[in-house]
Amino acid sequence: MKIRTVCIAALLVLLMALPLAAKEKRADGLRIGAYLAGIDYVSRTDEYEGGDHNYTSPGIGIGLLSNEAHGGLVAGYFITKNHEVGGMATLYARSWTTSNGDDVKGSNNGIRIGPYYDYNFQLNEVMNPFIGGHLGLFRISSKTEDEQDVTSGWFLGPQGGLKVNIYKHVSLDLTGYMDIGRGSGEHSNEHDYDWDISFWNLGVYGGISVYVF
């Protein structure tokens, strides 16, 4: 499924949730959000039998672009005015072509899914800074016409940011996060092999949320 389709679907979910928003907030309630853009920096080590390979990978993604994109959904429940628990699913997609004269075309696709917790400071009716943490599972597939790599594993880390209320129960969200994690990879072509991975990454993503009380 293309990330563009996911992002459009996420926006439609938000629009359908708007009529459900009550005029007065209560302590408990539901937040439905969409991730629309992201920036990240990944430092990763691939551990093979013959040695390790280290690399870094900065990336920028806008949800409605086709060559490199981030998108996703979040659903959270406010147990009290300050304590929020929920789940998130983020997707990543990128298409590429080698520049060494071979003109090999390929694509990367990934998904992250898991629960999170946020403490919301609720400074006033507009500004709501928050801090929390998350954990989850990931899967990334990288393939060309002749071969495919699949990596999967777990991650966890802190997160924090700011939700800015722009209209009644609608907010613009900016979230920064850090992940550490481990996993394993498998390479499929005429010579199959596997390896272990460890990584850390920093990222920021922006989005929009609707609150249903």
N, C-alpha and C positions, 0 to 999 in steps of 0.2 A: 504494500500500500504506500503510495507516495506521501511524503510529508506535507505537500501542499493540500492534499485531500484531508489529512488529519487536522491541519490547522483550520481549514474552512469548517470542518465538522465541529471543532472545539468552539469556534465563534458562534455557530448555530446553537450549540448547547447553552452558551451564555445568554444569547438573545431569548431563548425559550424560558430561561430561569428568571429573567427580569420581572415578568408579571407576578411572580410568586413572592417578591420581596415585600415585606410588611412595612408600614409607615413608621413603626416604632421598634427599636432594637430591644431584644431581651438578652439575658446573659448567655443563653444557649442558642445555637443556630448553625447553619451550614454555609461553607464557603466553596464555591465552584470556580476554578480558575483555569486559565489557558496560558501556556508558555509560548511566546511569539518570537523571541530572539535570544541569542546566547553568544557568549564569548568564553573560551576556555583555554587552559594551558595544561598539557599532560606530560609528565615525565614517567617513562615506562622502561622496565628491564625485562627482556625476554631471556629465559634461562634454558639453554640447550645443553645437550650432552657434551658438545665440544667447546662450550664457553658461553659467555653472556653477551647480549647485544643491548646497548642502551640508546634510547632516542627520546627526543622531545617533539611535541606536536601542538603548536598553537592553532586555534581555529575560531572562525567567526561564522555564525549562522543566523539567517533571517528566515522565519518560518515559511514565507510565501515564495522564496526563491527555489529554483529547481536544481542548481548545481551543488549547493551546500546549504543545509537547512537544519534547524532545531525546531522542535514543536512538542507539545504534550499537554497533559491535563493534571489537575490536582483537585482533590476533594477533601475538605477538612471539616471537623466538627468542633465547635467551641463548647467544651465541657463547662467552663465558666467564662467570664468576660476576658480573662487573660490566657487561659490554657486551651490550646488547640491541638488536636490529634487528627491524623488523616493519612491518606495515601497519595502517591504521585507516580506518574508514568511519563517519561520523557523519551523522545525518539530523535535520532540523528541520521542524516543521509548526505552522501557526497558522491558526485561522479567526477572522474578524472581521466586524463590522457597523459601518457609518458611523453617526455620531451627529448628523449635520447635518439630519435630517428626511427624507433620501432612503431610508434603510434599505437601502443597498446591501450585499450580503453578498459576501465574498470569502475567499480562502485563499492562504497562502504555503506553499511546500514547497521544501526545499533538501537538497542532499547535498554532503558533502566527503569526498574520498578521496585517499589518498596514503601514502607511506612515512614512517617516523620512526626516530630513534636515541635511546636513553637510556643514560646512564651511571648505574648503580645503586651506591650507596655501601655498602649492606649493613652497617649499623652493628651489628646484632645479629639474633637470630632473629625479632624482632618488627618493628623499625623499619627501613625501607628508603627513605631519601630518594633522589631521582634528579633528574638534569638532562639535557636533550637538545635536540633540534630536530626539525622536521618540514617537509614541503612537500607540495603536492598541487594538485588541481583542484577547482573547485566549480561548482555549477549551482543557481540559485534561480528558481522560477517563482511569479509572483503573478498571480492571475486572478479575474475576476468573470464574471457571465453574458455580458457584452458585449465584454470586452477581456482581454488577457493581456500581461504583461511577463515576459521571460526574460533573466536575466543569467548569464554564465559567465566563467570566467577561472582564474587561478592564485593561490596564496598560499604563504607560507613564514614561519617564525618560530621562536623558542625556546619551550621548555616545561620544566616542572619540577614536582615535587610530592613526595608521600609515599605509599608503599604500606605498609599496616599488616597484618601477618599475624594473622588471628584464629583460624585452625584449620588446622593442618598446612599444606596447600598452597592455602589460600584467603586472599585479602587484600581489604581495603577500600582503594580508591584515591581520592586527591584530586589532581587535575592542574590547574595554572594554565598559561595559554599566552598568547602574543601573536602576531598575524598582521599582515603587510602584504601587499597584493596589488593586482592590476589585472585588468580584464576589460572586457567590452562587454555592452550590453543591446539588446534588440529589443522594440518595442511593436507589438502587432497589434490593430487594429480597422479602422474605415473609413479612418483616417489612420495608415499605418505609418511609423515612424521608428526610428532607432537612436542610440546614444550610447556613450561610453566611461566607465568608472568606475575610481576608485582608492579604497582604504580601508585602515584599520587597525582592529584590534579587540583587546580584552582579554577573557579569559574564564576561568571555573573550572568544571570538571565533576567529578562523583563517580561511582564505579562499583564493580564487584566483579570479581575475577579468580580464575581457577583455574590452577594450575601443574602441568604434566604433565612428569615427569622419567623 
